[in-house]
Amino acid sequence: MEPNHQQRFEQALGESQPFQDLYQLAGTLRDEGVAQIDVYSLFASYQAKISGDDPLYDAVVDTMDEIHGGSWAKRGGLFPTVLTEEIISKRMKND
């Protein structure tokens, strides 16, 4: 994970509208050529650190749904393909 990506994530998370800012960050990273699984992993690393009771939790996991794609993505998803559980599991084992 790029330190710059972590800093940008933390900045977006701290904004007044965290979902919009995180969603925009995920789209920007995609446009910069960052792989879908890498964007998902960035968000997943923070999701693991945040309590489900934290108001920011929903902003993180709702954006993860858009990165993941498929039926989870209420806005239609940020990437043209859907991440499979196989891809996610393989990546999480390597992190």
C-alpha positions as CSV (number, residue, x, y, z in Angstrom):
1,M,0.0,0.0,0.0
2,E,1.4,3.4,-1.0
3,P,1.9,5.8,1.9
4,N,0.4,8.5,-0.3
5,H,-2.8,6.5,-0.6
6,Q,-3.0,6.1,3.1
7,Q,-2.6,9.8,3.7
8,R,-5.2,10.6,1.1
9,F,-7.6,8.1,2.6
10,E,-7.2,9.6,6.1
11,Q,-7.7,13.1,4.7
12,A,-11.0,12.0,2.9
13,L,-12.2,10.2,6.0
14,G,-11.7,13.4,8.1
15,E,-13.8,15.6,5.7
16,S,-17.3,16.8,6.6
17,Q,-18.9,14.4,4.1
18,P,-16.8,11.3,4.4
19,F,-18.8,9.0,2.1
20,Q,-18.6,11.5,-0.8
21,D,-14.9,12.1,-0.3
22,L,-14.0,8.5,0.1
23,Y,-16.1,7.6,-3.0
24,Q,-14.3,10.4,-4.9
25,L,-10.9,9.1,-3.7
26,A,-11.7,5.6,-4.9
27,G,-12.7,6.9,-8.3
28,T,-9.6,9.1,-8.5
29,L,-7.3,6.1,-7.6
30,R,-9.1,4.1,-10.2
31,D,-8.5,6.8,-12.8
32,E,-4.8,7.0,-11.7
33,G,-4.5,3.3,-12.7
34,V,-4.6,1.7,-9.2
35,A,-5.9,-1.8,-9.5
36,Q,-9.4,-2.5,-8.1
37,I,-8.1,-5.0,-5.6
38,D,-5.5,-2.5,-4.4
39,V,-8.2,0.2,-3.8
40,Y,-10.4,-2.4,-2.1
41,S,-7.4,-3.5,0.1
42,L,-6.7,0.1,1.1
43,F,-10.3,0.5,2.3
44,A,-10.4,-3.0,3.9
45,S,-7.3,-2.2,6.0
46,Y,-9.1,0.8,7.5
47,Q,-12.4,-1.1,7.8
48,A,-10.7,-3.6,10.0
49,K,-9.5,-0.8,12.4
50,I,-12.8,1.0,12.8
51,S,-15.5,-0.1,15.2
52,G,-18.9,-0.9,13.7
53,D,-20.3,1.7,16.1
54,D,-18.1,4.5,14.7
55,P,-20.1,6.8,12.5
56,L,-17.3,6.7,9.9
57,Y,-17.7,2.9,9.5
58,D,-20.6,3.1,7.1
59,A,-18.8,5.6,4.9
60,V,-15.9,3.1,4.6
61,V,-18.0,0.0,4.0
62,D,-20.4,1.7,1.7
63,T,-17.5,2.8,-0.5
64,M,-16.1,-0.7,-0.3
65,D,-19.3,-1.9,-1.8
66,E,-18.9,0.4,-4.7
67,I,-15.3,-0.7,-5.2
68,H,-16.4,-4.4,-5.0
69,G,-19.2,-4.0,-7.5
70,G,-22.1,-6.3,-8.2
71,S,-25.3,-6.3,-6.2
72,W,-23.6,-4.6,-3.3
73,A,-23.0,-1.4,-5.3
74,K,-26.0,0.8,-4.9
75,R,-24.5,3.4,-7.3
76,G,-23.6,0.8,-9.9
77,G,-20.0,0.3,-8.9
78,L,-16.7,2.1,-9.6
79,F,-15.1,-0.6,-11.7
80,P,-16.3,-2.5,-14.7
81,T,-15.8,-5.9,-13.1
82,V,-17.0,-7.4,-9.8
83,L,-14.3,-8.6,-7.3
84,T,-14.7,-12.3,-6.5
85,E,-14.2,-13.7,-3.1
86,E,-11.3,-15.7,-4.5
87,I,-9.5,-12.5,-5.6
88,I,-10.1,-10.9,-2.2
89,S,-9.1,-14.0,-0.2
90,K,-5.9,-14.4,-2.2
91,R,-5.0,-10.7,-1.7
92,M,-5.8,-10.8,2.0
93,K,-3.5,-13.8,2.5
94,N,-0.7,-12.0,0.8
95,D,-1.1,-8.7,2.9
